[in-house]
Amino acid sequence: MGNPFWEDQCGGLRAGGRLDHPLCTQSAGLPLSVPVTTFCPLPHTHSRPLPAPETPTMTPTVTPTTASSLVSLCARRLAAHLPTARRALPLLPAELYPVLLHAALLDRRVPLLRDVVRSWPFPVLSLRRDPHRHPDKLCVQAVLLAVTAGLRSGTGPRPCLRVLDMTGIQDGAEHGPDGVTLWSGTVLLAKACLEASQRRTEPRGAKRRKGSPVPPVEIRVDLFVNSTSGAILKAALRSGGAVRLRCRDFHAEELSLGGTVDLLEALEPVGLRRVELRFNNLGLEGLCQVVPRLARFPDLASVRLPYSNVDVRRPGTEDGLRELAEALGWLRGLRELNLGSCRLAGRLRLLLGSLQRPLESLELPFCHLQPCDLTFLAHSPHASALKKLDLSGNDLSSSLLPAFLHLLPAVSSSLRHLDMAECHLGDAHLPILLPPLRRCALLSYLGLFGNALSSKGLKVLLEGTLPLTSLRLVVHPYPIDCHGDDGDGDVPEGRVAAVRDELRGMLRSAGRDEEMWTSSLHHHGGFDFFVL
């Protein structure tokens, strides 16, 4: 799901080269994660005429198209010998830089990585997330050091790099201690930004590059900040140095109201698509101060405010809810809203009534919803637009059930992601739940973790959802009949494995090998709104 700002930034760069040329193809086993814009046509021997050149809306992505790539293997061999690689670097055609950069990232050739980035021959370098490998801390540090080194005063060729896109790569927390988490990546970026700013201002007596100064480099990032990193990030955002941070997704956790406001005001307005403020204990009064400030971000599409300590039972909340609803209405591009763990019983109509466009993602886990909330949603303009709906933690087993069964057909034409974790559902609810659920033909994710389903109930659920041909991931609970006999809550692995194998066999027999059924919390939460 594109962001107009990110897609338009490279609109003036012409891609004259062929990205399907053998020089730019990669082995299927060695996926290339670094897109590149080429600026000169590559030699080709194809007999068919080339298509008319187009102006790309973003740096084209080189994808693996061959079973084997001699260029990739040669690049890795060259990267393994640093002296030879350094001597060869000035002689390489620009089209080979992406392959060599990928080889340096793949094998963690940090010195070579710095050299390649420093001499990068294109204005844009995009380090996209590779599902098979996440850049470690040393590689990220090397890239940032190379960028800041290219901005120092002195002699040498002027760097071509103007935009470094690092969005989506700082998510390696599960990949060991060397992985880059969103938090550690934010700190690294902030330090690099401050260092570049200091280098520009400190050396007064040093020799400076003749001519016009080197233009700044814009680094596009996803940021995560908490109370320990808020000060350094705020300083980096306000440094005004040669490295400028432009945030795409902003995540803040456990910040004070003042700290939250300061950071939001320091962010560049254009390009920000998501703001997530969680565990900040802002309360309704704090949200009424923060949310109006989000109107300055023209590309903002997602606002996530879980665990904000909002409770409609408290005295005097009605005026605050109206004020918050009005502020949400100012967000003209809002498509996703998360109000998780806010007690909103009976107030959904009030909160969503001022929105200027239908929501495509609505997450209301543990919000103590009432039947009137689901009834409003079923008859609202949001119903036919919703792609993602999270009702986890709301009791759908009793008073909410009729309204929920009425809501499912209303959202069936668009719904792709449905989370009903910990909704007190059991085997007895499946006969009335499955018919309206089967109407959601586009459904690709179904979350049912934490419900009281038996192994027999899981089989009924699997058979009942086979008509949903788009379904790819089902997160189900541990069967209640697989729990230990002593009642201590432990789940015997042998019993669970037997049920898992039986479910896989049923999927295989139905020709649905691509569908995953799992009870692993690693998959809980499903798909992000921006990839639906």
C-alpha positions in Angstrom: 0.0 0.0 0.0 1.9 3.0 -1.3 2.6 6.3 0.3 2.4 9.2 -2.2 5.4 10.9 -0.7 7.7 7.9 -0.8 6.6 7.0 -4.3 7.0 10.5 -5.8 10.5 11.3 -4.4 12.3 9.5 -7.3 9.9 10.6 -10.0 12.6 12.7 -11.7 15.1 9.8 -12.0 15.0 7.9 -15.3 15.8 4.2 -15.2 17.5 3.6 -18.5 18.9 0.2 -17.6 17.3 -3.2 -17.9 16.8 -4.8 -14.5 16.2 -8.2 -16.1 19.6 -8.2 -17.8 21.9 -11.0 -16.6 24.2 -8.4 -14.9 21.3 -7.5 -12.5 19.8 -10.9 -11.8 20.3 -12.8 -8.7 20.3 -16.5 -7.7 17.0 -17.7 -6.1 19.1 -18.8 -3.2 20.7 -15.4 -2.8 17.9 -12.9 -2.9 18.9 -9.3 -3.5 17.5 -7.0 -0.9 18.9 -3.8 -2.2 16.9 -2.1 -5.0 18.8 0.3 -7.3 18.0 2.9 -9.9 20.3 2.6 -12.9 21.1 5.6 -15.0 22.8 4.2 -18.1 21.5 1.5 -20.5 23.0 -1.9 -20.0 24.2 -3.8 -23.1 21.7 -6.4 -24.2 21.2 -9.0 -26.9 17.5 -9.4 -26.8 15.8 -9.3 -30.2 12.5 -7.9 -29.0 12.4 -4.1 -28.8 12.8 -2.5 -25.4 9.7 -0.9 -23.9 9.6 2.9 -23.8 11.4 4.3 -20.8 9.3 5.2 -17.8 9.8 7.5 -14.9 9.8 5.2 -11.9 7.7 6.2 -8.8 10.3 4.6 -6.6 13.7 3.0 -6.9 13.1 -0.3 -8.9 13.6 -3.5 -7.0 15.9 -6.1 -8.4 14.3 -9.5 -7.8 15.8 -13.0 -8.3 14.9 -14.3 -11.8 17.3 -17.1 -12.5 18.2 -20.4 -10.9 21.9 -19.5 -10.7 23.8 -16.2 -11.1 27.4 -16.3 -12.0 27.6 -12.5 -11.2 26.4 -13.1 -7.7 28.9 -15.9 -7.1 31.7 -13.8 -8.5 30.7 -10.8 -6.4 30.9 -12.9 -3.2 34.3 -14.2 -4.2 35.5 -10.7 -4.9 34.1 -9.4 -1.6 36.0 -12.1 0.2 39.4 -10.6 -0.8 39.3 -7.0 0.4 42.5 -5.6 -1.3 41.4 -6.9 -4.7 37.9 -5.6 -4.2 39.1 -2.2 -3.2 41.3 -2.0 -6.3 38.5 -3.2 -8.5 35.9 -0.8 -7.1 36.8 2.3 -9.2 36.7 0.1 -12.4 33.3 -1.5 -11.9 30.3 -0.4 -14.0 27.7 1.2 -11.9 25.3 -1.7 -12.6 27.5 -4.1 -10.6 27.4 -2.0 -7.4 24.1 -3.5 -6.1 25.4 -7.0 -6.5 28.6 -6.3 -4.7 26.8 -4.4 -2.0 24.5 -7.4 -1.5 27.5 -9.7 -1.3 29.1 -7.5 1.3 25.9 -7.5 3.4 25.4 -11.2 3.0 28.8 -12.2 4.2 29.3 -9.2 6.6 32.3 -7.8 4.8 32.2 -4.6 6.8 35.2 -2.7 5.4 34.1 -3.4 1.9 30.6 -2.4 2.7 31.8 1.1 3.8 33.7 1.5 0.6 30.8 0.5 -1.6 28.4 2.8 0.2 30.9 5.7 0.1 31.3 5.4 -3.6 27.6 4.5 -4.4 27.0 5.8 -7.9 23.2 6.5 -7.6 21.2 9.2 -5.7 19.1 6.5 -3.9 20.2 3.5 -1.9 17.3 1.4 -0.5 18.0 -1.3 2.0 14.7 -3.2 1.9 13.9 -5.9 4.4 15.1 -9.3 3.2 12.9 -12.1 4.8 16.0 -14.4 4.7 18.5 -12.1 6.3 18.4 -9.1 8.5 21.4 -6.6 8.5 23.2 -6.9 11.8 24.5 -4.0 13.9 27.9 -4.0 12.4 26.5 -3.7 8.9 24.1 -1.0 9.8 26.9 1.0 11.6 29.1 0.5 8.5 26.5 2.0 6.2 25.9 4.9 8.5 29.6 5.6 8.9 30.1 5.5 5.2 27.3 8.0 4.6 28.5 10.5 7.3 32.1 10.1 6.0 31.0 11.2 2.6 29.7 14.4 4.0 33.0 15.5 5.7 34.9 18.4 4.4 38.0 17.6 2.4 39.1 16.5 -1.0 37.8 13.7 -3.2 34.8 13.1 -5.4 31.5 14.4 -4.3 29.2 11.7 -3.2 26.2 10.9 -5.4 24.0 9.5 -2.6 21.1 11.8 -1.5 18.6 9.4 -0.1 19.2 6.3 2.1 16.0 4.3 2.7 16.3 2.2 5.8 12.6 1.7 6.4 11.6 -1.8 7.3 15.0 -3.3 8.2 15.2 -2.7 12.0 13.1 -5.6 13.1 15.7 -8.3 13.8 15.1 -8.8 17.6 14.4 -12.4 17.0 17.6 -13.0 15.1 20.0 -13.0 18.0 22.1 -10.5 19.9 23.7 -9.2 16.7 20.3 -8.3 15.1 19.2 -4.7 14.9 16.0 -4.0 16.8 13.8 -1.0 16.0 15.0 0.6 19.2 18.7 0.0 18.7 18.4 1.1 15.1 16.8 4.3 16.2 19.7 5.0 18.6 22.3 4.3 15.9 20.6 6.6 13.5 20.3 9.4 16.1 24.0 9.1 17.0 25.0 9.2 13.3 22.9 12.3 12.7 24.4 14.1 15.7 27.9 13.1 14.7 27.4 14.5 11.2 26.1 17.7 12.6 29.0 18.2 15.0 31.5 17.5 12.2 30.1 20.3 10.2 30.2 22.8 12.9 33.4 22.0 14.9 36.5 22.2 12.7 36.8 25.9 11.8 40.5 25.7 10.9 40.3 22.6 8.8 40.4 22.6 5.1 37.0 22.8 3.5 35.9 21.5 0.2 36.0 24.1 -2.5 32.8 25.1 -4.2 29.3 24.6 -2.9 28.8 22.5 0.2 27.9 18.8 -0.1 24.0 18.5 0.0 22.6 16.7 3.0 21.6 13.1 2.9 18.1 12.2 3.8 17.7 9.0 5.7 14.2 7.5 5.6 13.5 5.4 8.7 11.1 3.8 11.1 11.7 5.0 14.6 11.0 3.5 18.0 11.6 5.6 21.1 11.1 5.3 24.8 12.1 7.2 27.9 15.7 6.2 27.7 16.2 7.2 24.1 13.9 10.2 23.8 16.5 12.9 24.5 19.0 11.8 21.9 16.3 11.3 19.2 14.9 14.8 19.9 18.4 16.3 19.6 19.0 14.4 16.3 15.7 15.5 14.8 16.5 19.1 15.7 20.1 19.1 14.8 19.6 20.5 11.2 22.9 18.8 10.1 24.0 17.1 7.0 22.1 13.9 7.8 18.3 14.4 8.1 15.9 11.9 9.4 12.6 11.5 7.7 10.3 9.2 9.6 7.8 6.8 8.0 6.5 4.9 11.1 6.9 6.5 14.5 6.5 4.3 17.6 6.7 5.7 21.1 6.4 3.7 24.4 6.3 4.8 28.0 6.8 8.5 27.2 5.4 11.4 29.2 2.9 13.8 27.6 5.6 16.5 27.3 8.1 14.1 25.7 5.5 12.8 23.3 4.5 16.3 22.2 8.2 17.4 21.8 9.1 14.5 19.5 5.9 14.8 17.4 6.7 18.5 16.8 10.3 17.7 15.9 9.3 15.2 13.1 9.2 16.2 9.5 5.6 16.5 8.6 5.7 15.0 5.1 6.1 11.2 4.7 4.9 10.1 8.1 2.3 7.4 7.6 1.9 5.9 11.1 2.0 7.1 14.7 1.8 4.5 17.5 1.8 5.6 21.1 1.5 2.7 23.5 1.9 2.3 27.3 2.1 6.0 27.6 -0.7 6.3 30.2 -1.8 9.5 28.5 -5.4 9.1 29.5 -8.3 10.9 27.7 -7.0 14.3 28.7 -3.5 13.6 27.3 -5.0 12.1 24.0 -7.0 15.3 23.6 -3.7 17.2 23.6 -1.7 14.8 21.4 -4.2 13.8 18.7 -4.9 17.4 17.4 -1.1 17.8 16.8 -1.3 14.8 14.3 -3.2 16.9 11.8 0.1 18.5 10.7 1.1 15.2 9.0 -0.6 15.1 5.6 0.3 11.5 4.8 -0.8 10.0 8.1 -2.9 6.9 7.6 -2.5 4.9 10.8 -3.0 6.0 14.4 -2.4 3.4 17.1 -3.2 4.3 20.7 -3.3 1.1 22.7 -3.0 1.1 26.5 -3.8 4.8 26.7 -5.7 4.5 30.0 -9.1 5.6 28.7 -12.2 4.5 30.7 -15.6 5.8 29.8 -16.9 4.9 33.2 -15.0 7.8 34.8 -16.9 10.9 35.6 -16.7 13.7 33.1 -15.5 11.7 30.1 -18.3 12.6 27.7 -16.8 16.0 26.9 -13.4 14.5 26.5 -14.7 11.8 24.1 -16.3 14.5 22.0 -13.1 16.4 21.9 -11.1 13.3 20.9 -13.6 12.4 18.2 -13.4 15.9 16.8 -9.5 15.7 16.7 -9.7 12.3 15.0 -12.0 13.9 12.4 -9.2 16.3 11.5 -7.1 13.4 10.2 -8.2 13.4 6.7 -6.2 10.4 5.5 -6.9 8.2 8.5 -7.4 4.6 7.4 -6.3 2.6 10.5 -7.2 3.1 14.1 -6.2 1.1 17.1 -7.7 1.8 20.5 -6.7 -1.4 22.2 -7.4 -1.9 25.9 -9.4 1.4 26.1 -12.7 0.8 27.9 -15.1 2.2 25.3 -18.4 0.5 26.2 -21.2 2.0 24.2 -19.2 4.9 22.8 -18.0 3.7 19.5 -20.5 5.7 17.5 -19.4 8.9 19.3 -15.7 8.2 18.7 -15.9 7.3 15.0 -18.8 9.6 14.0 -16.6 12.5 13.0 -14.2 10.6 10.7 -14.1 11.9 7.2 -13.5 8.6 5.4 -14.2 5.0 6.1 -11.6 3.0 8.1 -9.9 0.1 6.5 -8.4 -1.3 9.7 -10.1 -1.1 13.2 -8.5 -2.7 16.2 -10.5 -2.8 19.4 -9.1 -5.6 21.6 -10.2 -5.7 25.2 -12.4 -2.6 24.8 -15.4 -4.0 26.7 -17.6 -3.4 23.7 -21.4 -3.6 23.9 -23.9 -4.8 21.4 -24.7 -1.3 20.3 -21.1 -0.8 19.3 -21.1 -3.7 16.9 -24.5 -2.8 15.6 -23.3 0.7 14.8 -20.3 -0.7 13.1 -22.4 -3.0 10.9 -24.5 -0.1 9.7 -21.7 2.4 9.3 -19.7 3.3 6.1 -16.7 1.5 7.7 -18.3 -2.0 7.3 -17.9 -2.3 3.6 -14.3 -0.8 3.7 -12.8 -2.8 6.6 -9.9 -5.1 5.6 -8.7 -5.7 9.2 -10.9 -6.1 12.3 -9.5 -7.0 15.7 -12.1 -7.8 18.4 -9.8 -9.8 20.6 -10.7 -10.0 24.3 -14.3 -9.0 23.9 -16.7 -11.6 25.0 -18.5 -12.8 21.8 -20.0 -15.8 23.5 -23.2 -14.2 24.9 -24.7 -10.8 24.6 -22.3 -9.7 21.8 -22.9 -12.8 19.7 -26.1 -11.7 17.8 -24.6 -8.3 16.9 -21.3 -10.0 15.8 -23.2 -12.5 13.6 -24.9 -9.5 12.0 -21.6 -7.6 11.6 -19.8 -10.5 9.7 -22.0 -10.3 6.6 -21.6 -6.5 6.6 -17.8 -6.7 6.4 -17.6 -9.8 4.3 -17.0 -8.0 1.0 -13.7 -6.5 2.1 -12.4 -8.3 5.2 -9.0 -9.9 5.0 -7.9 -10.1 8.6 -10.1 -11.1 11.5 -8.8 -11.6 15.1 -11.1 -13.1 17.7 -8.5 -14.2 20.2 -9.7 -14.7 23.8 -13.3 -14.1 22.9 -14.7 -16.9 25.1 -15.7 -19.0 22.0 -16.1 -22.8 22.2 -17.2 -25.7 20.1 -20.8 -24.9 20.6 -20.5 -21.6 18.8 -19.0 -23.0 15.6 -22.3 -24.1 13.9 -23.7 -20.5 14.0 -20.3 -18.8 13.5 -19.2 -20.7 10.4 -21.9 -19.7 7.9 -21.4 -16.0 8.1 -17.6 -16.5 8.4 -17.7 -18.4 5.0 -19.1 -15.3 3.4 -15.8 -13.5 4.0 -14.3 -14.7 0.7 -11.1 -12.5 0.9 -10.2 -13.6 4.4 -6.5 -14.5 4.6 -5.9 -14.4 8.4 -8.1 -15.8 11.2 -7.0 -15.4 14.8 -8.7 -17.7 17.4 -6.0 -18.1 20.0 -7.1 -18.4 23.6 -10.6 -19.7 22.9 -11.9 -23.0 24.4 -11.9 -25.2 21.3 -11.3 -28.9 21.4 -9.4 -31.0 18.9 -12.7 -32.1 17.4 -13.8 -28.4 17.3 -10.6 -27.5 15.4 -11.3 -30.2 12.8 -14.9 -28.8 12.4 -13.4 -25.3 12.0 -10.9 -26.5 9.4 -13.5 -28.3 7.3 -15.9 -25.4 7.7 -13.3 -22.8 6.4 -12.1 -24.8 3.4 -14.3 -22.8 1.1 -12.2 -19.7 2.1 -9.6 -20.2 -0.7 -7.7 -17.0 0.3 -7.1 -18.2 3.9 -3.4 -18.5 4.5 -2.9 -18.3 8.3 -5.0 -19.5 11.2 -3.8 -19.0 14.7 -5.7 -21.4 16.9 -5.7 -22.3 20.6 -4.2 -25.4 22.2 -7.1 -27.9 22.2 -8.7 -28.0 25.6 -8.7 -31.8 25.5 -4.9 -31.8 25.1 -4.2 -30.1 28.5 -2.5 -32.2 31.2 -4.6 -34.6 33.3 -3.3 -33.0 36.5 -4.9 -29.7 35.6 -1.8 -27.7 36.1 -2.1 -25.9 32.8 0.8 -27.6 31.0 0.1 -28.8 27.5 1.7 -32.2 26.7 3.7 -31.7 23.5 2.9 -35.2 22.2 -0.8 -34.6 22.2 -0.5 -31.3 20.5 1.8 -32.7 17.9 -0.7 -35.4 17.1 -3.5 -32.9 16.6 -1.1 -30.7 14.5 -0.2 -33.6 12.3 -3.9 -34.5 11.8 -4.7 -30.9 10.8 -1.9 -30.9 8.3 -3.1 -34.2 6.9 -6.6 -32.7 6.4 -5.1 -29.6 4.7 -3.0 -31.8 2.4 -5.9 -34.0 1.5 -7.9 -30.9 0.6 -5.1 -29.5 -1.6 -4.4 -26.6 0.8 -0.7 -27.2 1.5 -0.1 -23.4 1.4 -2.4 -22.8 4.4 -0.8 -22.7 7.8 -2.6 -23.6 11.0 -0.5 -22.9 14.1 -0.9 -22.3 17.9 2.4 -20.4 18.0 2.2 -16.9 19.4 5.0 -15.9 17.1 2.3 -15.6 14.4 -0.2 -13.9 16.7 -1.2 -10.5 15.4 -1.2 -11.5 11.8 -0.5 -9.1 9.0 0.3 -5.5 9.1 -2.4 -3.2 7.6 0.0 -1.7 5.1 0.7 -5.2 3.5 -2.9 -6.3 3.3 
